[in-house]
Amino acid sequence: MALGPWQILIILVIAVLVFGGRGKISSIMGDMGKGITSFKKGLKDSSEEEKDASEDAINVTPKKEKTSK
């Protein structure tokens, strides 16, 4: 089972990520964590804006009249 050029290239890319300089993987994972946190914050902010809009709504439902028996 011989390694082809694509397999060698993939192995080299993984080796560069793992061993290529200080903190390569930790910086990549840190950036990914920041992205996820930002995404969650964006979802939370949009849901709060929807709640604020519903609190400002005016109740236009007509009142029920009392009927006497």
CHARMM internal coordinates of N, CA and C (Angstrom, degrees):
IC EDIT
DIST 1 N 1 CA 1.4458
DIST 1 CA 1 C 1.5231
ANGL 1 N 1 CA 1 C 108.06
DIST 1 C 2 N 1.3039
ANGL 1 CA 1 C 2 N 115.85
DIHE 1 N 1 CA 1 C 2 N 105.05
DIST 2 N 2 CA 1.4626
ANGL 1 C 2 N 2 CA 121.20
DIHE 1 CA 1 C 2 N 2 CA -176.99
DIST 2 CA 2 C 1.5253
ANGL 2 N 2 CA 2 C 110.03
DIHE 1 C 2 N 2 CA 2 C -94.73
DIST 2 C 3 N 1.3243
ANGL 2 CA 2 C 3 N 114.34
DIHE 2 N 2 CA 2 C 3 N 150.45
DIST 3 N 3 CA 1.4562
ANGL 2 C 3 N 3 CA 120.10
DIHE 2 CA 2 C 3 N 3 CA 177.21
DIST 3 CA 3 C 1.5207
ANGL 3 N 3 CA 3 C 109.62
DIHE 2 C 3 N 3 CA 3 C -86.14
DIST 3 C 4 N 1.3096
ANGL 3 CA 3 C 4 N 115.66
DIHE 3 N 3 CA 3 C 4 N 132.29
DIST 4 N 4 CA 1.4535
ANGL 3 C 4 N 4 CA 120.59
DIHE 3 CA 3 C 4 N 4 CA 177.68
DIST 4 CA 4 C 1.5283
ANGL 4 N 4 CA 4 C 110.03
DIHE 3 C 4 N 4 CA 4 C -90.02
DIST 4 C 5 N 1.3242
ANGL 4 CA 4 C 5 N 116.58
DIHE 4 N 4 CA 4 C 5 N 176.51
DIST 5 N 5 CA 1.4696
ANGL 4 C 5 N 5 CA 119.39
DIHE 4 CA 4 C 5 N 5 CA -177.68
DIST 5 CA 5 C 1.5324
ANGL 5 N 5 CA 5 C 113.06
DIHE 4 C 5 N 5 CA 5 C -64.35
DIST 5 C 6 N 1.3249
ANGL 5 CA 5 C 6 N 118.00
DIHE 5 N 5 CA 5 C 6 N -33.34
DIST 6 N 6 CA 1.4683
ANGL 5 C 6 N 6 CA 119.53
DIHE 5 CA 5 C 6 N 6 CA 179.66
DIST 6 CA 6 C 1.5220
ANGL 6 N 6 CA 6 C 111.53
DIHE 5 C 6 N 6 CA 6 C -69.99
DIST 6 C 7 N 1.3193
ANGL 6 CA 6 C 7 N 117.31
DIHE 6 N 6 CA 6 C 7 N -38.56
DIST 7 N 7 CA 1.4616
ANGL 6 C 7 N 7 CA 120.28
DIHE 6 CA 6 C 7 N 7 CA 178.45
DIST 7 CA 7 C 1.5284
ANGL 7 N 7 CA 7 C 110.78
DIHE 6 C 7 N 7 CA 7 C -65.47
DIST 7 C 8 N 1.3157
ANGL 7 CA 7 C 8 N 116.07
DIHE 7 N 7 CA 7 C 8 N -41.37
DIST 8 N 8 CA 1.4724
ANGL 7 C 8 N 8 CA 119.95
DIHE 7 CA 7 C 8 N 8 CA 178.51
DIST 8 CA 8 C 1.5244
ANGL 8 N 8 CA 8 C 110.08
DIHE 7 C 8 N 8 CA 8 C -64.35
DIST 8 C 9 N 1.3143
ANGL 8 CA 8 C 9 N 117.56
DIHE 8 N 8 CA 8 C 9 N -40.82
DIST 9 N 9 CA 1.4620
ANGL 8 C 9 N 9 CA 121.47
DIHE 8 CA 8 C 9 N 9 CA 179.00
DIST 9 CA 9 C 1.5309
ANGL 9 N 9 CA 9 C 111.08
DIHE 8 C 9 N 9 CA 9 C -62.97
DIST 9 C 10 N 1.3042
ANGL 9 CA 9 C 10 N 116.73
DIHE 9 N 9 CA 9 C 10 N -43.65
DIST 10 N 10 CA 1.4677
ANGL 9 C 10 N 10 CA 120.50
DIHE 9 CA 9 C 10 N 10 CA 178.75
DIST 10 CA 10 C 1.5214
ANGL 10 N 10 CA 10 C 110.72
DIHE 9 C 10 N 10 CA 10 C -63.25
DIST 10 C 11 N 1.3103
ANGL 10 CA 10 C 11 N 117.45
DIHE 10 N 10 CA 10 C 11 N -42.77
DIST 11 N 11 CA 1.4703
ANGL 10 C 11 N 11 CA 121.59
DIHE 10 CA 10 C 11 N 11 CA 178.27
DIST 11 CA 11 C 1.5249
ANGL 11 N 11 CA 11 C 110.36
DIHE 10 C 11 N 11 CA 11 C -62.34
DIST 11 C 12 N 1.3245
ANGL 11 CA 11 C 12 N 118.15
DIHE 11 N 11 CA 11 C 12 N -41.56
DIST 12 N 12 CA 1.4612
ANGL 11 C 12 N 12 CA 121.41
DIHE 11 CA 11 C 12 N 12 CA 178.81
DIST 12 CA 12 C 1.5274
ANGL 12 N 12 CA 12 C 111.76
DIHE 11 C 12 N 12 CA 12 C -64.98
DIST 12 C 13 N 1.3272
ANGL 12 CA 12 C 13 N 117.01
DIHE 12 N 12 CA 12 C 13 N -40.89
DIST 13 N 13 CA 1.4676
ANGL 12 C 13 N 13 CA 120.15
DIHE 12 CA 12 C 13 N 13 CA 178.46
DIST 13 CA 13 C 1.5223
ANGL 13 N 13 CA 13 C 110.65
DIHE 12 C 13 N 13 CA 13 C -63.19
DIST 13 C 14 N 1.3216
ANGL 13 CA 13 C 14 N 117.51
DIHE 13 N 13 CA 13 C 14 N -43.68
DIST 14 N 14 CA 1.4645
ANGL 13 C 14 N 14 CA 121.22
DIHE 13 CA 13 C 14 N 14 CA 177.92
DIST 14 CA 14 C 1.5260
ANGL 14 N 14 CA 14 C 110.44
DIHE 13 C 14 N 14 CA 14 C -63.76
DIST 14 C 15 N 1.3308
ANGL 14 CA 14 C 15 N 117.58
DIHE 14 N 14 CA 14 C 15 N -41.87
DIST 15 N 15 CA 1.4605
ANGL 14 C 15 N 15 CA 120.75
DIHE 14 CA 14 C 15 N 15 CA 179.36
DIST 15 CA 15 C 1.5259
ANGL 15 N 15 CA 15 C 111.37
DIHE 14 C 15 N 15 CA 15 C -63.87
DIST 15 C 16 N 1.3238
ANGL 15 CA 15 C 16 N 117.38
DIHE 15 N 15 CA 15 C 16 N -38.61
DIST 16 N 16 CA 1.4683
ANGL 15 C 16 N 16 CA 120.36
DIHE 15 CA 15 C 16 N 16 CA 178.62
DIST 16 CA 16 C 1.5280
ANGL 16 N 16 CA 16 C 109.67
DIHE 15 C 16 N 16 CA 16 C -66.47
DIST 16 C 17 N 1.3241
ANGL 16 CA 16 C 17 N 117.23
DIHE 16 N 16 CA 16 C 17 N -40.73
DIST 17 N 17 CA 1.4624
ANGL 16 C 17 N 17 CA 119.66
DIHE 16 CA 16 C 17 N 17 CA 177.84
DIST 17 CA 17 C 1.5227
ANGL 17 N 17 CA 17 C 112.10
DIHE 16 C 17 N 17 CA 17 C -63.98
DIST 17 C 18 N 1.3184
ANGL 17 CA 17 C 18 N 116.56
DIHE 17 N 17 CA 17 C 18 N -41.59
DIST 18 N 18 CA 1.4605
ANGL 17 C 18 N 18 CA 120.68
DIHE 17 CA 17 C 18 N 18 CA -177.18
DIST 18 CA 18 C 1.5224
ANGL 18 N 18 CA 18 C 111.86
DIHE 17 C 18 N 18 CA 18 C -75.23
DIST 18 C 19 N 1.3263
ANGL 18 CA 18 C 19 N 117.98
DIHE 18 N 18 CA 18 C 19 N -47.07
DIST 19 N 19 CA 1.4608
ANGL 18 C 19 N 19 CA 121.41
DIHE 18 CA 18 C 19 N 19 CA -172.14
DIST 19 CA 19 C 1.5223
ANGL 19 N 19 CA 19 C 113.91
DIHE 18 C 19 N 19 CA 19 C -108.25
DIST 19 C 20 N 1.2990
ANGL 19 CA 19 C 20 N 118.84
DIHE 19 N 19 CA 19 C 20 N -3.97
DIST 20 N 20 CA 1.4586
ANGL 19 C 20 N 20 CA 120.80
DIHE 19 CA 19 C 20 N 20 CA -171.59
DIST 20 CA 20 C 1.5044
ANGL 20 N 20 CA 20 C 115.27
DIHE 19 C 20 N 20 CA 20 C -86.36
DIST 20 C 21 N 1.2896
ANGL 20 CA 20 C 21 N 117.87
DIHE 20 N 20 CA 20 C 21 N 77.32
DIST 21 N 21 CA 1.4509
ANGL 20 C 21 N 21 CA 121.23
DIHE 20 CA 20 C 21 N 21 CA 174.85
DIST 21 CA 21 C 1.5136
ANGL 21 N 21 CA 21 C 112.52
DIHE 20 C 21 N 21 CA 21 C 98.80
DIST 21 C 22 N 1.3249
ANGL 21 CA 21 C 22 N 113.37
DIHE 21 N 21 CA 21 C 22 N 170.61
DIST 22 N 22 CA 1.4597
ANGL 21 C 22 N 22 CA 119.39
DIHE 21 CA 21 C 22 N 22 CA -175.83
DIST 22 CA 22 C 1.5222
ANGL 22 N 22 CA 22 C 110.63
DIHE 21 C 22 N 22 CA 22 C -81.65
DIST 22 C 23 N 1.3068
ANGL 22 CA 22 C 23 N 116.16
DIHE 22 N 22 CA 22 C 23 N 126.38
DIST 23 N 23 CA 1.4465
ANGL 22 C 23 N 23 CA 122.02
DIHE 22 CA 22 C 23 N 23 CA 170.51
DIST 23 CA 23 C 1.5146
ANGL 23 N 23 CA 23 C 116.85
DIHE 22 C 23 N 23 CA 23 C 70.58
DIST 23 C 24 N 1.3091
ANGL 23 CA 23 C 24 N 117.84
DIHE 23 N 23 CA 23 C 24 N 24.88
DIST 24 N 24 CA 1.4666
ANGL 23 C 24 N 24 CA 118.76
DIHE 23 CA 23 C 24 N 24 CA 179.66
DIST 24 CA 24 C 1.5273
ANGL 24 N 24 CA 24 C 110.70
DIHE 23 C 24 N 24 CA 24 C -62.39
DIST 24 C 25 N 1.3144
ANGL 24 CA 24 C 25 N 116.53
DIHE 24 N 24 CA 24 C 25 N -50.61
DIST 25 N 25 CA 1.4599
ANGL 24 C 25 N 25 CA 119.86
DIHE 24 CA 24 C 25 N 25 CA -177.29
DIST 25 CA 25 C 1.5282
ANGL 25 N 25 CA 25 C 110.16
DIHE 24 C 25 N 25 CA 25 C -68.43
DIST 25 C 26 N 1.3254
ANGL 25 CA 25 C 26 N 116.92
DIHE 25 N 25 CA 25 C 26 N -41.21
DIST 26 N 26 CA 1.4626
ANGL 25 C 26 N 26 CA 118.29
DIHE 25 CA 25 C 26 N 26 CA -178.91
DIST 26 CA 26 C 1.5255
ANGL 26 N 26 CA 26 C 111.37
DIHE 25 C 26 N 26 CA 26 C -65.59
DIST 26 C 27 N 1.3142
ANGL 26 CA 26 C 27 N 118.08
DIHE 26 N 26 CA 26 C 27 N -34.81
DIST 27 N 27 CA 1.4617
ANGL 26 C 27 N 27 CA 119.45
DIHE 26 CA 26 C 27 N 27 CA 177.88
DIST 27 CA 27 C 1.5265
ANGL 27 N 27 CA 27 C 111.08
DIHE 26 C 27 N 27 CA 27 C -70.70
DIST 27 C 28 N 1.3221
ANGL 27 CA 27 C 28 N 116.99
DIHE 27 N 27 CA 27 C 28 N -37.23
DIST 28 N 28 CA 1.4711
ANGL 27 C 28 N 28 CA 120.46
DIHE 27 CA 27 C 28 N 28 CA 177.40
DIST 28 CA 28 C 1.5271
ANGL 28 N 28 CA 28 C 109.48
DIHE 27 C 28 N 28 CA 28 C -65.12
DIST 28 C 29 N 1.3321
ANGL 28 CA 28 C 29 N 117.03
DIHE 28 N 28 CA 28 C 29 N -44.96
DIST 29 N 29 CA 1.4616
ANGL 28 C 29 N 29 CA 120.25
DIHE 28 CA 28 C 29 N 29 CA 179.76
DIST 29 CA 29 C 1.5276
ANGL 29 N 29 CA 29 C 110.83
DIHE 28 C 29 N 29 CA 29 C -68.03
DIST 29 C 30 N 1.3179
ANGL 29 CA 29 C 30 N 117.47
DIHE 29 N 29 CA 29 C 30 N -35.12
DIST 30 N 30 CA 1.4639
ANGL 29 C 30 N 30 CA 120.63
DIHE 29 CA 29 C 30 N 30 CA 176.74
DIST 30 CA 30 C 1.5105
ANGL 30 N 30 CA 30 C 111.61
DIHE 29 C 30 N 30 CA 30 C -63.73
DIST 30 C 31 N 1.3209
ANGL 30 CA 30 C 31 N 116.54
DIHE 30 N 30 CA 30 C 31 N -42.77
DIST 31 N 31 CA 1.4638
ANGL 30 C 31 N 31 CA 120.72
DIHE 30 CA 30 C 31 N 31 CA 177.01
DIST 31 CA 31 C 1.5209
ANGL 31 N 31 CA 31 C 111.30
DIHE 30 C 31 N 31 CA 31 C -64.09
DIST 31 C 32 N 1.3270
ANGL 31 CA 31 C 32 N 116.91
DIHE 31 N 31 CA 31 C 32 N -38.20
DIST 32 N 32 CA 1.4566
ANGL 31 C 32 N 32 CA 120.65
DIHE 31 CA 31 C 32 N 32 CA 178.45
DIST 32 CA 32 C 1.5330
ANGL 32 N 32 CA 32 C 109.68
DIHE 31 C 32 N 32 CA 32 C -65.76
DIST 32 C 33 N 1.3268
ANGL 32 CA 32 C 33 N 117.21
DIHE 32 N 32 CA 32 C 33 N -42.46
DIST 33 N 33 CA 1.4611
ANGL 32 C 33 N 33 CA 121.27
DIHE 32 CA 32 C 33 N 33 CA 178.14
DIST 33 CA 33 C 1.5185
ANGL 33 N 33 CA 33 C 112.10
DIHE 32 C 33 N 33 CA 33 C -62.32
DIST 33 C 34 N 1.3403
ANGL 33 CA 33 C 34 N 116.69
DIHE 33 N 33 CA 33 C 34 N -40.79
DIST 34 N 34 CA 1.4668
ANGL 33 C 34 N 34 CA 120.55
DIHE 33 CA 33 C 34 N 34 CA 177.86
DIST 34 CA 34 C 1.5237
ANGL 34 N 34 CA 34 C 110.90
DIHE 33 C 34 N 34 CA 34 C -64.10
DIST 34 C 35 N 1.3277
ANGL 34 CA 34 C 35 N 116.50
DIHE 34 N 34 CA 34 C 35 N -38.61
DIST 35 N 35 CA 1.4533
ANGL 34 C 35 N 35 CA 120.55
DIHE 34 CA 34 C 35 N 35 CA 178.27
DIST 35 CA 35 C 1.5160
ANGL 35 N 35 CA 35 C 112.27
DIHE 34 C 35 N 35 CA 35 C -64.56
DIST 35 C 36 N 1.3347
ANGL 35 CA 35 C 36 N 116.54
DIHE 35 N 35 CA 35 C 36 N -43.11
DIST 36 N 36 CA 1.4659
ANGL 35 C 36 N 36 CA 120.72
DIHE 35 CA 35 C 36 N 36 CA 179.30
DIST 36 CA 36 C 1.5248
ANGL 36 N 36 CA 36 C 110.24
DIHE 35 C 36 N 36 CA 36 C -64.96
DIST 36 C 37 N 1.3455
ANGL 36 CA 36 C 37 N 116.26
DIHE 36 N 36 CA 36 C 37 N -42.90
DIST 37 N 37 CA 1.4643
ANGL 36 C 37 N 37 CA 120.31
DIHE 36 CA 36 C 37 N 37 CA 178.70
DIST 37 CA 37 C 1.5203
ANGL 37 N 37 CA 37 C 111.18
DIHE 36 C 37 N 37 CA 37 C -61.80
DIST 37 C 38 N 1.3179
ANGL 37 CA 37 C 38 N 116.24
DIHE 37 N 37 CA 37 C 38 N -42.86
DIST 38 N 38 CA 1.4624
ANGL 37 C 38 N 38 CA 120.54
DIHE 37 CA 37 C 38 N 38 CA 178.87
DIST 38 CA 38 C 1.5216
ANGL 38 N 38 CA 38 C 111.11
DIHE 37 C 38 N 38 CA 38 C -64.28
DIST 38 C 39 N 1.3114
ANGL 38 CA 38 C 39 N 117.70
DIHE 38 N 38 CA 38 C 39 N -39.05
DIST 39 N 39 CA 1.4594
ANGL 38 C 39 N 39 CA 122.27
DIHE 38 CA 38 C 39 N 39 CA 178.65
DIST 39 CA 39 C 1.5251
ANGL 39 N 39 CA 39 C 110.64
DIHE 38 C 39 N 39 CA 39 C -63.55
DIST 39 C 40 N 1.3358
ANGL 39 CA 39 C 40 N 117.09
DIHE 39 N 39 CA 39 C 40 N -45.58
DIST 40 N 40 CA 1.4600
ANGL 39 C 40 N 40 CA 120.99
DIHE 39 CA 39 C 40 N 40 CA 179.28
DIST 40 CA 40 C 1.5201
ANGL 40 N 40 CA 40 C 110.76
DIHE 39 C 40 N 40 CA 40 C -64.08
DIST 40 C 41 N 1.3286
ANGL 40 CA 40 C 41 N 116.97
DIHE 40 N 40 CA 40 C 41 N -39.64
DIST 41 N 41 CA 1.4670
ANGL 40 C 41 N 41 CA 120.71
DIHE 40 CA 40 C 41 N 41 CA 178.88
DIST 41 CA 41 C 1.5253
ANGL 41 N 41 CA 41 C 110.16
DIHE 40 C 41 N 41 CA 41 C -64.45
DIST 41 C 42 N 1.3163
ANGL 41 CA 41 C 42 N 117.57
DIHE 41 N 41 CA 41 C 42 N -39.45
DIST 42 N 42 CA 1.4546
ANGL 41 C 42 N 42 CA 121.37
DIHE 41 CA 41 C 42 N 42 CA 177.42
DIST 42 CA 42 C 1.5169
ANGL 42 N 42 CA 42 C 112.02
DIHE 41 C 42 N 42 CA 42 C -63.33
DIST 42 C 43 N 1.3215
ANGL 42 CA 42 C 43 N 117.45
DIHE 42 N 42 CA 42 C 43 N -40.34
DIST 43 N 43 CA 1.4609
ANGL 42 C 43 N 43 CA 120.59
DIHE 42 CA 42 C 43 N 43 CA 177.45
DIST 43 CA 43 C 1.5217
ANGL 43 N 43 CA 43 C 111.03
DIHE 42 C 43 N 43 CA 43 C -65.37
DIST 43 C 44 N 1.3297
ANGL 43 CA 43 C 44 N 116.32
DIHE 43 N 43 CA 43 C 44 N -40.42
DIST 44 N 44 CA 1.4571
ANGL 43 C 44 N 44 CA 121.18
DIHE 43 CA 43 C 44 N 44 CA -179.56
DIST 44 CA 44 C 1.5281
ANGL 44 N 44 CA 44 C 110.28
DIHE 43 C 44 N 44 CA 44 C -66.26
DIST 44 C 45 N 1.3189
ANGL 44 CA 44 C 45 N 118.08
DIHE 44 N 44 CA 44 C 45 N -42.07
DIST 45 N 45 CA 1.4610
ANGL 44 C 45 N 45 CA 122.08
DIHE 44 CA 44 C 45 N 45 CA -179.95
DIST 45 CA 45 C 1.5160
ANGL 45 N 45 CA 45 C 111.41
DIHE 44 C 45 N 45 CA 45 C -63.43
DIST 45 C 46 N 1.3277
ANGL 45 CA 45 C 46 N 117.59
DIHE 45 N 45 CA 45 C 46 N -39.88
DIST 46 N 46 CA 1.4697
ANGL 45 C 46 N 46 CA 119.89
DIHE 45 CA 45 C 46 N 46 CA -178.67
DIST 46 CA 46 C 1.5147
ANGL 46 N 46 CA 46 C 110.89
DIHE 45 C 46 N 46 CA 46 C -68.49
DIST 46 C 47 N 1.3332
ANGL 46 CA 46 C 47 N 118.51
DIHE 46 N 46 CA 46 C 47 N -35.43
DIST 47 N 47 CA 1.4664
ANGL 46 C 47 N 47 CA 120.27
DIHE 46 CA 46 C 47 N 47 CA 179.15
DIST 47 CA 47 C 1.5243
ANGL 47 N 47 CA 47 C 110.63
DIHE 46 C 47 N 47 CA 47 C -71.46
DIST 47 C 48 N 1.3391
ANGL 47 CA 47 C 48 N 118.14
DIHE 47 N 47 CA 47 C 48 N -32.80
DIST 48 N 48 CA 1.4551
ANGL 47 C 48 N 48 CA 120.97
DIHE 47 CA 47 C 48 N 48 CA 177.07
DIST 48 CA 48 C 1.5251
ANGL 48 N 48 CA 48 C 110.43
DIHE 47 C 48 N 48 CA 48 C -68.31
DIST 48 C 49 N 1.3230
ANGL 48 CA 48 C 49 N 117.99
DIHE 48 N 48 CA 48 C 49 N -36.16
DIST 49 N 49 CA 1.4531
ANGL 48 C 49 N 49 CA 120.99
DIHE 48 CA 48 C 49 N 49 CA 178.09
DIST 49 CA 49 C 1.5223
ANGL 49 N 49 CA 49 C 110.91
DIHE 48 C 49 N 49 CA 49 C -65.41
DIST 49 C 50 N 1.3235
ANGL 49 CA 49 C 50 N 117.30
DIHE 49 N 49 CA 49 C 50 N -36.86
DIST 50 N 50 CA 1.4533
ANGL 49 C 50 N 50 CA 120.64
DIHE 49 CA 49 C 50 N 50 CA 178.21
DIST 50 CA 50 C 1.5236
ANGL 50 N 50 CA 50 C 110.26
DIHE 49 C 50 N 50 CA 50 C -66.89
DIST 50 C 51 N 1.3259
ANGL 50 CA 50 C 51 N 118.40
DIHE 50 N 50 CA 50 C 51 N -39.25
DIST 51 N 51 CA 1.4576
ANGL 50 C 51 N 51 CA 121.87
DIHE 50 CA 50 C 51 N 51 CA 178.28
DIST 51 CA 51 C 1.5221
ANGL 51 N 51 CA 51 C 110.14
DIHE 50 C 51 N 51 CA 51 C -64.35
DIST 51 C 52 N 1.3161
ANGL 51 CA 51 C 52 N 117.62
DIHE 51 N 51 CA 51 C 52 N -41.89
DIST 52 N 52 CA 1.4572
ANGL 51 C 52 N 52 CA 121.23
DIHE 51 CA 51 C 52 N 52 CA -179.93
DIST 52 CA 52 C 1.5223
ANGL 52 N 52 CA 52 C 110.51
DIHE 51 C 52 N 52 CA 52 C -61.92
DIST 52 C 53 N 1.3051
ANGL 52 CA 52 C 53 N 118.77
DIHE 52 N 52 CA 52 C 53 N -39.14
DIST 53 N 53 CA 1.4565
ANGL 52 C 53 N 53 CA 122.22
DIHE 52 CA 52 C 53 N 53 CA -179.68
DIST 53 CA 53 C 1.5208
ANGL 53 N 53 CA 53 C 110.51
DIHE 52 C 53 N 53 CA 53 C -66.64
DIST 53 C 54 N 1.3155
ANGL 53 CA 53 C 54 N 118.19
DIHE 53 N 53 CA 53 C 54 N -36.52
DIST 54 N 54 CA 1.4558
ANGL 53 C 54 N 54 CA 120.22
DIHE 53 CA 53 C 54 N 54 CA -179.26
DIST 54 CA 54 C 1.5238
ANGL 54 N 54 CA 54 C 111.22
DIHE 53 C 54 N 54 CA 54 C -72.82
DIST 54 C 55 N 1.3261
ANGL 54 CA 54 C 55 N 117.96
DIHE 54 N 54 CA 54 C 55 N -29.26
DIST 55 N 55 CA 1.4605
ANGL 54 C 55 N 55 CA 120.70
DIHE 54 CA 54 C 55 N 55 CA 178.14
DIST 55 CA 55 C 1.5264
ANGL 55 N 55 CA 55 C 111.19
DIHE 54 C 55 N 55 CA 55 C -71.01
DIST 55 C 56 N 1.3216
ANGL 55 CA 55 C 56 N 117.91
DIHE 55 N 55 CA 55 C 56 N -28.84
DIST 56 N 56 CA 1.4541
ANGL 55 C 56 N 56 CA 122.08
DIHE 55 CA 55 C 56 N 56 CA -178.52
DIST 56 CA 56 C 1.5236
ANGL 56 N 56 CA 56 C 113.12
DIHE 55 C 56 N 56 CA 56 C -85.61
DIST 56 C 57 N 1.3088
ANGL 56 CA 56 C 57 N 117.69
DIHE 56 N 56 CA 56 C 57 N -3.99
DIST 57 N 57 CA 1.4580
ANGL 56 C 57 N 57 CA 121.13
DIHE 56 CA 56 C 57 N 57 CA -177.13
DIST 57 CA 57 C 1.5253
ANGL 57 N 57 CA 57 C 110.41
DIHE 56 C 57 N 57 CA 57 C -69.60
DIST 57 C 58 N 1.3222
ANGL 57 CA 57 C 58 N 115.91
DIHE 57 N 57 CA 57 C 58 N 147.81
DIST 58 N 58 CA 1.4568
ANGL 57 C 58 N 58 CA 122.39
DIHE 57 CA 57 C 58 N 58 CA 179.97
DIST 58 CA 58 C 1.5175
ANGL 58 N 58 CA 58 C 108.58
DIHE 57 C 58 N 58 CA 58 C -96.24
DIST 58 C 59 N 1.3146
ANGL 58 CA 58 C 59 N 116.16
DIHE 58 N 58 CA 58 C 59 N 135.26
DIST 59 N 59 CA 1.4612
ANGL 58 C 59 N 59 CA 121.13
DIHE 58 CA 58 C 59 N 59 CA 178.88
DIST 59 CA 59 C 1.5296
ANGL 59 N 59 CA 59 C 108.43
DIHE 58 C 59 N 59 CA 59 C -81.82
DIST 59 C 60 N 1.3094
ANGL 59 CA 59 C 60 N 117.73
DIHE 59 N 59 CA 59 C 60 N 114.92
DIST 60 N 60 CA 1.4587
ANGL 59 C 60 N 60 CA 122.79
DIHE 59 CA 59 C 60 N 60 CA -179.04
DIST 60 CA 60 C 1.5309
ANGL 60 N 60 CA 60 C 111.82
DIHE 59 C 60 N 60 CA 60 C -112.60
DIST 60 C 61 N 1.3132
ANGL 60 CA 60 C 61 N 116.47
DIHE 60 N 60 CA 60 C 61 N 14.27
DIST 61 N 61 CA 1.4533
ANGL 60 C 61 N 61 CA 120.62
DIHE 60 CA 60 C 61 N 61 CA 179.88
DIST 61 CA 61 C 1.5294
ANGL 61 N 61 CA 61 C 109.01
DIHE 60 C 61 N 61 CA 61 C -72.02
DIST 61 C 62 N 1.3271
ANGL 61 CA 61 C 62 N 118.18
DIHE 61 N 61 CA 61 C 62 N 128.38
DIST 62 N 62 CA 1.4660
ANGL 61 C 62 N 62 CA 119.44
DIHE 61 CA 61 C 62 N 62 CA 179.87
DIST 62 CA 62 C 1.5298
ANGL 62 N 62 CA 62 C 110.54
DIHE 61 C 62 N 62 CA 62 C -67.69
DIST 62 C 63 N 1.3132
ANGL 62 CA 62 C 63 N 114.76
DIHE 62 N 62 CA 62 C 63 N 144.69
DIST 63 N 63 CA 1.4573
ANGL 62 C 63 N 63 CA 120.04
DIHE 62 CA 62 C 63 N 63 CA -179.50
DIST 63 CA 63 C 1.5277
ANGL 63 N 63 CA 63 C 109.30
DIHE 62 C 63 N 63 CA 63 C -76.10
DIST 63 C 64 N 1.3129
ANGL 63 CA 63 C 64 N 115.41
DIHE 63 N 63 CA 63 C 64 N 144.26
DIST 64 N 64 CA 1.4716
ANGL 63 C 64 N 64 CA 119.71
DIHE 63 CA 63 C 64 N 64 CA 178.67
DIST 64 CA 64 C 1.5225
ANGL 64 N 64 CA 64 C 108.57
DIHE 63 C 64 N 64 CA 64 C -78.59
DIST 64 C 65 N 1.3269
ANGL 64 CA 64 C 65 N 114.39
DIHE 64 N 64 CA 64 C 65 N 138.54
DIST 65 N 65 CA 1.4585
ANGL 64 C 65 N 65 CA 119.82
DIHE 64 CA 64 C 65 N 65 CA 178.18
DIST 65 CA 65 C 1.5088
ANGL 65 N 65 CA 65 C 108.69
DIHE 64 C 65 N 65 CA 65 C -85.45
DIST 65 C 66 N 1.3201
ANGL 65 CA 65 C 66 N 114.90
DIHE 65 N 65 CA 65 C 66 N 140.60
DIST 66 N 66 CA 1.4606
ANGL 65 C 66 N 66 CA 119.52
DIHE 65 CA 65 C 66 N 66 CA 177.98
DIST 66 CA 66 C 1.5168
ANGL 66 N 66 CA 66 C 108.97
DIHE 65 C 66 N 66 CA 66 C -78.39
DIST 66 C 67 N 1.2991
ANGL 66 CA 66 C 67 N 116.84
DIHE 66 N 66 CA 66 C 67 N 133.70
DIST 67 N 67 CA 1.4570
ANGL 66 C 67 N 67 CA 121.48
DIHE 66 CA 66 C 67 N 67 CA 177.77
DIST 67 CA 67 C 1.5244
ANGL 67 N 67 CA 67 C 109.05
DIHE 66 C 67 N 67 CA 67 C -105.63
DIST 67 C 68 N 1.2886
ANGL 67 CA 67 C 68 N 116.82
DIHE 67 N 67 CA 67 C 68 N 136.55
DIST 68 N 68 CA 1.4621
ANGL 67 C 68 N 68 CA 119.48
DIHE 67 CA 67 C 68 N 68 CA 179.25
DIST 68 CA 68 C 1.5280
ANGL 68 N 68 CA 68 C 109.88
DIHE 67 C 68 N 68 CA 68 C -96.09
DIST 68 C 69 N 1.2803
ANGL 68 CA 68 C 69 N 115.87
DIHE 68 N 68 CA 68 C 69 N 142.43
DIST 69 N 69 CA 1.4545
ANGL 68 C 69 N 69 CA 121.24
DIHE 68 CA 68 C 69 N 69 CA -177.95
DIST 69 CA 69 C 1.4882
ANGL 69 N 69 CA 69 C 111.39
DIHE 68 C 69 N 69 CA 69 C -106.78
END
COOR INIT
IC SEED 1 N 1 CA 1 C
IC BUILD
